[in-house]
Amino acid sequence: MGILCILLAAACLILGWWVWTQRRALRSAAAQLEELERTGSSARVRLAVPNGAAEALLQEVNRLLEARRMDQAAWREQEKSLRRQISNISHDLRTPLTSILGYLQLLEDPDLPEEERREYLSVIESRSKALQNLITGFYELSRLEGGEYPLEQAPVNLHASLSGLLAAFYNDFVEKGFDMTVELEEGLPPVLADEGAVLRVFTNLIRNALDHGCGKMEVRLFREGEWVVSQFRNETTDLTQEDVPHVFDRFFTSDKMRTGRNTGLGLAIVKALAEQMRCRLEAELTDGMFAIVLRWRT
């Protein structure tokens, strides 16, 4: 009987010690969790002594903490991006408005010569159209990204669409002094796309080249396996390799000072339309030549 009492006492002591160490370990884990919440540290909660069930629980806690950290990081990045976009929108709207208001003040001068008056009115008209285009771009991009810009997929002749646009922009190419190379393959099959969206995509790509290109410009249309490929390449001095991954971002512009040359919406609209038509869109910069490539489904 004495031995049994001793064994029971020893068992109670061991159990008590085990319970005490587990409680201490759990309190330590709770303290770690509280510290992580307070500091926002990326450390993990760890258990001081082995406990299978508790370790499984802590593993799930750590997983949830990591998911929360990732959500918080994504939210902070989105908030930062939103603030940057609001700043850019404000600047892009303010630039033509400031110009319009300035010329309106000049027009109030009763002694202003008629020739200068006509010149100022022409500038005001130009700035007003730029402002209208900017607001239209904002609206269209918001509709595209909100899924409120339905497209009707049908067979489209890219050769006819692109050749017509290139002819329409001929004078612009001449005025900018481009060394043009145009190669549009004949007999290409129609692609599955929205004709209006195709014209908008090609128009934005041409205008982007006119705004930022110089010297050489190449426009090609050819077949590559099951795809019809349109390629726009132009010489540029504005872009860097670090810029290329961001050229389709909303409000991105290589005009770092945002002097009003470009709002950064054109290529974002190209990307949104291309995605809706399930085209493959790529951009690259090689030896000073910036290229945008679209692969269309036949």
N, C-alpha and C positions, 0 to 999 in steps of 0.2 A: 504493500500500500504506500509506503514511504517513497519508493522509487517512482510509482505512478504519479504521485503528487509532484515530485520533482520534475518529471517529464512534462506534466501539464503546465507547471509554472514556466518551464523553459519555452514550451510552445506558445504560451500567452505572451511571454517577453518577445519572442521572435515575431509573432503576429503584430504585437503592438509596435515594435520597431519598424516592421514593414509598412504598416498603416501610416505611421508617423512620417516615414521617408516618402511615401506616395503623396501624402497630403502636402508635404513640404515641396515636392517636385511639382505638384499641380498648382500650388500657390506661386511658385517661381514662374511657371508657364503663364499664369494669369498676369503676373507682374510684367513679364516680357511683352505679352499682348497689349497691355495698357501703355507700355513705353513705346511700342511700335505705333499705336494709334496716336500718341501725343507727338512723336517726332516725325512720323511719316517715313521711317527708315525702311529699307528694302530687306532687312535681315529676316530670318525665319525663327519661328518659335520652336524651342528645343526642350526635350524632357531630360531632366538630370539623371533619372534612374530608369531602367527598363520597365516598360509596361505595355504589352501588346495592344490592348484595347485603347489605352490613352494615346499611344503613338499613332494608331490609325485615325483617331479623332483629330490629333494635331496635324497630321498629314492633310486631312481635309480642310482644316482651318488655314493651313499655309497655302493650300491651293486657292481657297476663296480670297485670301489676302493678296495673292499675286494677281488674281483676276481683277480685284478691286483696284490695285495699283495701275494695272494696264488701262482700265476704264478711266481712271483719274488722269493718267498721262494723255490719253486720247482726247478727253474733254478739255484739258488745258491747251493742247495743240489746236483743237477746233476753235476754242475761244480766242487764242492768239491769231489764228487765221482769219476769224471773223472780224476782229479789231483791225487787222491789216487791210482787209477788204473794204471795211467801212471807211477807213482813212483814204484808200485809193479812190473809192467812189466819190467821196467828198472832194478830193483834189481834182478828179477828172471832170466833175460837174462845175466846180468853181472856176476852172481855167477859162472855158468859153464864156461863162456868165460874166466874169470880171472884164473880159475883153469887150463884150457887148455893152456893158454898162459904161465902160470908159469911152467908147465911140459915141454912145448916146449923149454923154456929157459934152463931147466935142461938137456934136450937131446943134447944141443949144446956142452956139455962138452965132448971132445974127449977121456978123460980118464974114462968115465963112464962105470962101469962094465956091461957086457951084461945082466946079470940077472936083474939089476936095470933098464936098458933100456927097457926090455920087460915089466917090471912092470909099468913103466911110460907110455908106449904106451897103455897098457891095461886101465890105468886110463883115458888117453886122449880119447880112444874109448868109454868108459863108459860115460864120460862127454859129448861127442859129441852126443851120442844117447839120453841123457837126454835133451840136447838142441834141438835136432830134435823133440822129443816128445812134448816139451814145445811149439815150434813154430807151430807144427801141432794142438795142443790143442787150441792155440789162433785162428788159421784159422778156425777150425771146429766150435768153439763157435761163431765167428763172422758170419759164414754162417747160423748157426742155428737161431741166433737172428735176422738175416736179412731175414729170410724166404727163403734162397737159398739152403736148405738141404731137398729136397722132400723125403717123406717116402711113401712106398707102404704098405697099410694096407692089411693084409691077416691073415688067421688062423695060429697061432704059438703055438707049444707045449713047454710050459715053463719048464716042467719037464725035457725034453730032453736037452734043452738049458742050464739049470742051472746045471744039474748033470754032463754034459760034462765039463763045466767050472770048477766045483769044483774038478773034477778029474785032470784037467790040472794044477791046482794050489796046488795040494796035497803037493808037496815038499816044497812049500813056507810056507804052514801052519805048516809043521813039523819043518822047520828051525826057525820059529818065536815062536815055543813052544805053539801053541794055544791048548786049551782044547776044542775040536770041538764037537758041537751037530748039526747034520743034520737030518731034518725031511721033506721029500718031499712026499707029499700025492700022491698015485697012482690014476690013472683013472680020472685025472682032465680034464675038457673040454679045447679045444684050446681057446686062447684069440685073439682078433683082434689087431694086432700090426705089426710092421716091424721087421723081423727076425734079420737083421743086427743091428738095433737100440736096440733090446732086448739084444743081446750079448754085445753091448757096455755099456749099462746100468749096467748089471750084472758084467761085467769086472771092471768097475769103482768103483762099490760098494765093490767088493772083494779087489781091490787095496787100497781103502780108509781104509778098516778094517786092512789090512796088514801094512799100513803106520802108523796108529794111534791107533790100537787096541793092547790089551795085555791080556793074561790070557784066559778068556772064550770068545768063539765066537759061535753064534747060527745062523743057516740058516734054514728057514722054508718056505714051500710052501704048501698052503692049500686053501680050498674053504670056502668062507664066503658069503652066500646068492647068489647073481648074480655075485659076483666078485671072481677072483682068486687072492689070496694075497701072495706076496713074502715079507719076513721079514728078515732083516739082523741086528743082534744085536751083539755088541762086547763090552767088558770091556774097559774102557778108563780112563786115568788120565789127559788128555789134556783139555777136554771140560768142560765148566760151563753152567749153565742154561741160562746165558745171551748170550752165544754163539749160542745156538740151533736155534733161529729164523734166524740166518745169515749163517748157514752152506751151503745153496744153493746159496749164493750170489757169484757173480763173484769175484775171487781173494781172497775170504775169506780163511784164514788158521788159525788153532789153534796154529800153530807155530809162536808165537807172534814176535820172533826175525827174522823170515823169514830166517832160516838157510839153506834153500834149500831142506828140507825134503818134502815139498809139495807146489804146486803152487796155490792151491785153484781153479783149473779149473775143476777137475773131477766131483764134485757134481753139479757144475753149468751146465755142459753138461748133467748130469743125469736129472736135472730139465727141461732143454730145450727139451730133447727127450721125457720125460714123458708127458709134456704139449702137444707136437705135437701128441702123441698117445692117448691123453685124458685119461691118468691115474691119479689116486689120489695119491699124494706123501706127506708123512708126516715124520717128524723127532721128536724124543723125547729122553730125558735123564732121566732115573729112576734108583736110587740106583747104580750109577756108570756104568750103562749099556746104551750105546748109540744105538738107534734103528732107522733104516730107513725102512719105510713100503710103499710098492707100491701095489695099488689095480688096477688090470687089468680087462678090459671089456671082457666078454665072448660073 
